[in-house]
Amino acid sequence: MTQQATTPAADLSTVADLVAANHILVRQGVLDAFGHVSMRVAPGADTFWLSRNLAPGSVTAADLLEHDLDGRTQDPRKPYLERFIHAEIYRRRPEVMAVVHSHSPAVVPFSLVATPMRPVIHMAGFLGGARTPVFEIADVAGDDTDLLITSSALGAALAETLGESAVALMRGHGSVAVGSSVQEAVYRAVYTEINAHTQASALALGEPRYLTSGEADTARRTIGAQSVRAWDVWREQVRVAAGQG
């Protein structure tokens, strides 16, 4: 018998959004067999929804586990090793409602080189006008780790690197993107990947002209407010692909 999500009273539309987020991010090439996306149970809550340890393209509502800010769950099924990424960001950033951790391919190279990832397209104004922060796990845990965030201490260090930013990179590993809704976090994760690809292409041609801090902030406010438009398109694509059209 399939075990259901651990809070029977959970808002079914909220759960459905988190399931859709997993499938959207796979379809958009941000997640593959690895990576994960979570959602705070409710504004101000000290718990969050995250799937059991499962490829994101396979996640259903029945796979969602409720975790506390220590990464604990009462569900006996195996959780993700890196649930502490989500727990510690939610602990540090009470306004954050969703977190995406991915290994998206155009982003990872910027975690390895001195060239910082910066916004070059208006759709990525949420990156801000300065260098996107990079988490260096060796500074916290030495030079013999597997680069995974498998403890509260490592999660807290990553959350500190993220600070008040929308995105942080993880050297040789991937990135995290956060948002005030799951729709915003998904939008940011997708356009972080697109911006990274565009920046790398521009660097091959010459020195890019990056968005100024003012341009990035204005773009964040005007374009970010319309992130639900992208969400609606992506969610419909997932629905049709699943044969629900």
Residue pairs with C-beta under 8 A, 6 or more apart in sequence:
2 62
3 62
3 75
3 77
4 61
4 62
5 15
5 49
5 61
5 62
5 63
5 64
5 65
5 66
6 64
6 65
6 66
6 73
6 74
6 75
7 41
7 66
10 41
10 49
10 66
12 61
14 39
14 49
15 49
15 61
15 64
16 61
17 39
17 182
17 183
18 37
18 38
18 39
18 49
18 64
18 182
19 59
19 60
19 61
19 64
20 235
20 238
21 37
21 39
21 98
21 100
21 182
21 185
21 186
22 31
22 36
22 37
22 51
22 56
22 57
22 59
23 56
23 57
23 59
23 238
23 242
24 186
24 231
24 234
24 235
24 237
24 238
25 31
25 35
25 37
25 56
25 100
25 102
25 186
25 189
25 190
26 32
26 56
26 57
27 234
27 237
27 238
27 241
28 190
28 193
28 234
29 104
29 105
29 193
30 100
30 102
30 104
30 189
30 190
30 193
31 37
31 56
31 57
31 102
31 103
31 104
32 55
32 103
33 55
33 56
33 57
34 55
34 56
34 103
35 56
35 100
35 101
35 102
35 103
35 174
36 50
36 51
36 56
36 80
36 82
36 86
36 100
36 101
37 50
37 56
37 98
37 99
37 100
37 101
37 182
37 185
37 186
37 189
38 48
38 49
38 50
38 67
38 86
38 98
38 99
39 48
39 49
39 97
39 98
39 182
40 47
40 48
40 49
40 90
40 96
40 97
40 98
41 47
41 48
41 49
41 66
43 97
44 94
46 68
46 69
46 90
47 66
47 67
47 68
47 69
48 66
48 67
48 86
48 87
48 90
48 99
49 64
49 65
49 66
49 67
50 64
50 65
50 67
50 79
50 80
50 83
50 86
51 59
51 63
51 64
51 65
51 80
52 63
52 64
52 65
52 75
52 77
52 78
52 79
52 80
53 77
53 78
53 79
53 80
53 81
54 63
65 73
65 75
65 77
65 79
66 73
66 74
66 75
67 73
67 79
67 83
67 86
67 87
68 87
69 87
69 88
69 90
69 91
70 87
70 152
71 79
71 83
71 84
71 86
71 87
71 152
71 155
73 79
81 148
81 150
82 101
82 148
82 149
82 150
84 149
84 150
84 151
84 152
84 154
84 155
85 99
85 101
85 149
85 155
85 158
85 176
86 99
86 101
86 155
87 152
87 155
88 152
88 155
88 156
88 158
88 159
89 96
89 99
89 155
89 158
89 159
89 162
89 176
89 178
90 96
90 99
91 156
91 159
92 156
92 159
92 160
92 162
93 159
93 162
93 164
93 178
95 180
96 178
96 179
96 180
97 179
97 180
97 181
97 182
97 185
98 178
98 179
98 180
98 181
98 182
98 184
98 185
98 186
99 176
99 177
99 178
99 185
100 176
100 177
100 178
100 185
100 186
100 188
100 189
101 174
101 175
101 176
102 174
102 175
102 177
102 189
102 193
103 173
103 174
104 174
104 175
104 189
104 192
104 193
104 196
105 193
106 193
106 194
106 196
106 197
106 200
107 117
107 169
107 174
107 175
107 192
107 193
107 196
108 169
108 172
108 173
108 174
108 175
109 196
109 200
110 116
110 117
110 132
110 134
110 169
110 196
110 199
110 200
111 134
111 169
111 170
111 171
111 172
111 173
111 174
111 175
112 171
112 172
115 203
116 130
116 131
116 132
117 127
117 131
117 132
117 169
117 192
117 195
117 196
117 199
118 127
118 129
118 130
118 131
118 132
118 199
118 210
118 211
119 125
119 126
119 127
119 128
119 129
119 195
119 210
119 211
119 216
119 219
120 195
120 198
120 199
120 202
120 208
120 209
120 210
120 211
121 191
121 194
121 195
121 198
121 211
122 211
122 215
122 219
122 223
123 191
123 194
123 195
123 219
123 223
124 191
124 192
124 194
124 195
124 211
124 219
125 211
125 215
125 216
125 217
125 218
125 219
125 220
125 221
125 223
125 224
126 166
126 167
126 188
126 191
126 216
126 220
126 224
127 166
127 167
127 192
127 195
127 216
128 165
128 166
128 213
128 216
128 217
128 220
129 210
129 211
129 212
129 213
129 214
129 215
129 216
129 217
130 213
132 165
132 167
132 168
132 169
133 161
133 162
133 163
133 165
133 168
133 169
134 161
134 168
134 169
134 170
134 171
135 157
135 158
135 161
135 162
135 168
135 169
135 170
135 171
136 171
137 145
137 147
137 149
137 154
137 157
137 170
137 171
137 173
138 145
138 171
140 153
140 154
140 157
141 154
147 170
147 171
147 172
147 173
148 173
149 155
149 158
149 170
158 168
158 170
158 176
161 168
162 168
162 176
162 178
166 177
166 178
166 179
166 188
167 175
167 176
167 177
167 178
167 188
167 192
168 175
168 176
169 175
170 176
175 189
175 192
177 185
177 188
177 189
177 192
178 185
178 188
179 185
179 186
179 187
179 188
179 227
183 227
183 228
183 231
184 224
184 227
186 231
186 234
187 224
187 227
187 230
187 231
188 227
190 230
190 234
199 208
202 208
211 219
239 245
